[in-house]
Amino acid sequence: MNLATCMKLKIDFHVHTRFSYDAHTRPELLPEIISKRGLDGVALAEHDSLPKVEVEDALVIPGTEISTADGHLIVLGVSHQIGRGSPANEAIIEVRRLGGLTVVPHPYDYFSPSIDPAKLGVKPDAIETINASVIFFEKAKHRAERIAQELGLPRVGGSDSHIPETVGDAYTIVDSDSRAIEDVFLAVKEGRTKPCGKATSLWNRLRKSTLDIKRKM
């Protein structure tokens, strides 16, 4: 790491857009949202899909949240979709071969299919220790931080946002050599990260539920 050029980037590592079946954020508005929320960028985590999202004037890391046989796994920086339903260990190995980044999201969320990092035979690149959407926020945060420490894994934070208003509720400070995705990934893998943020407000949880109902109608 070049200390002379190192920069602190504020990145939300878990954002869904309309490409996810349960999200309502329009991808073309991401630059405006990123600026408004005081972020440097976001990482997309579309459910079991890897759409091509081209956004100018903003750091938007392509990614997907795949449903492995063991729970959800965020995969960033790969060019094709990793197989849904595959064992998490196999998915992590494949992503590593392709030069991507793997993050175990919301490991202790009782309401989402979650991977138990302690049961993995292959270590992911990072654990999401702060997820703004988890209901039992403080308990989940504490348990995730403890397992990350026990396994010696880097920690990241993400909002798990599904509406524009919640982008940036949680985020990661990354000490990166540049804004290039490969430098961001290297910083994460080397543990040059600090997860930050708070639980999403009840108002915004209700806002999201209202939009879900309107979409179904």
N, C-alpha and C positions, 0 to 999 in steps of 0.2 A: 504494500500500500504506500503510495506517495503522499506523505503527510502534507506536502506543500500544495497539493491539488485536491486533497480530499474534501468532499462536500457532504453536508447533511441533507438528505432528501427525505421528505415527508410523503410516504406512499401508503395508500389504503390497499392492502393485499387481498381483499375479498369483496369484489363488487359484481353484482348481476345487472344486466340490462334486459331490454325486451326480447333478446335472444333466448332468455330463460323463460320457461312457461309461466313462472310465478312472479316475474319482475316487471317493472313499469318505467324504468329509466330509458330514455331515448339515447342511443349511442352518440348521435351527432351533437348532443348537448354536453358531452363529457368535458370538453375544454372549459366551457363556462362554469360547470359545476366544480371542477377541480380548482379553478381560480377562486370561486366564491367561497369554497370551504378551506382555503389556505393550504392546499396540497400541492405537491410537485408532480404527482401522478397516481395512477391506480393500476391494479392488476385485475383483469377480468376473470371470472370463475363461472362461466355459463354452464348450466346443468347438462351434462352428458352431450355437449355439442361444442364445436370449435369453429364458430363463424368467423369470416374474415371481416374484421372491423378496422377500417382505415380512418384515423383521426389525426388531423393536422394540429400543430401548435400545442401538443400535450403529450406527456409520457403515458402511454396506455400499453400495458404489457398484455399480450394475448394469452388466454388461458381457458381452462375448463375445470369444472368440479365433477369428477367422474364417480359413478356409483360402483365401487369395487365390491367384491364378495364380502369384504370385511367392513365396509362403511365408506364414507365420502373421502376423496383424496383430491386436493387441488394440484393441477398440473399446469405449469407455466413454461412458455417458450418452446413448445414443440409445434411442428407443422401439420401433424395429422392426429386424429382422435385416437386415444388409447382405448383398448377394448373395454366396454362396459361389462361388469360382472366378473372380470378377471380377479384373481387373488391380489391383494394389495402389494404383497412382496414382489410379484411378477411385474406389476405396473411400475413400481419404483425402479426396478432394475432396467426396464425398457426405457423409461424417461431418462434415467442416468446415461444410458447408451446414446440417446439422442441429444444429449447436452442440455436437457431441460431442468426444471426445478420442481421438487415435490414438497408439498406442505400438508401436514395433517390438520384439517380444520376442526374446530369445536370438538375436541376429543372427549369432553365430558358434558355434552349436551344430551339430556335424556329424551329430547323430542326430535332428534335428527339421527339418521344412520351414521354412527360415529366409530372411527377406528380407535382401538385401544393401543396406543404406541408401545406399551410394555409387552404386547403380544406379537409385535412384528419381528420377523427374523432378519429383515433388512431395514436399516435406518433410513428414514426420509431426510430431506435436507433441512427441514425446520418443522416446528410445531407452532400452531396458532394458539398462543396462550391468552390472547385477548380477542374475544369475538363479541361485538356489541349487541348482537341479536339474541344471544343465549338468555333464557329466562332466569335461571339461577346464576346470575353474572359473577358475583364474588366467589361463590363456591367453585364454579367451573374454572375461573381464572386461577385460583389457588392450586387446584389439583393439576391443571395444565402446567403451571410454572414448576411445580414439584417434580413432575415426570420429565420435563425438559431438562431440569438440573440433574436428575438421576441418570438420564441417558446421555448427557453431555451434548444436547442438541440446541441449535440456535432457536430463538423465539421471535415470532412476528405477531403483528396485530392487524385485524381487518374488521370492517363494519358488518360484513355479510349483508350489504345493502341491497334492497330490492326496489327502493324508490329514491328519487333524487335527494330528498331531504335528509336521508340517513348516511349518505356518502361521507366518509371521514369521521363518523362517530368513534371509530377506532382506526388506528393507523400504525405505521412503523417508521421510526427514524433510522435511516440507513446511512452509514458512513461509507459512501461510495467514491471511487476515483473519478467518476463522471456520471452523466445521465444515460450512458449507453446501457442497454439491457444486460449485456454480458458482464459489465462491471457491477451492476446492481446484484445480479445473481451471485457473483463471486463474493461480494460483501456479505450477503445473507449466509452463504455456505461457510464463511469464515467467522460468523457470529458477530459481525459488526452491526448489530441491530438493537433497537430498543422499542418494544411494543408499548403503545400508549392508547388512552381512550376511555370511554365510559359506556354504560349500557344505553341502548336506544330508548328514547322516552316512550312512555305509554301512549302519548298522543300520536307519535309516528307509527307505533305498532297498530293503532286503530286506523290510522290513515291507510296503511298498507292493506289491512283487512277489508276496508271499504272498497278500495280499488280492485281487490280480488273478486269481491261480490259483483261489482259492476261489470267486470270482464266476463263472468260466467253468465250474466243476464243478457 
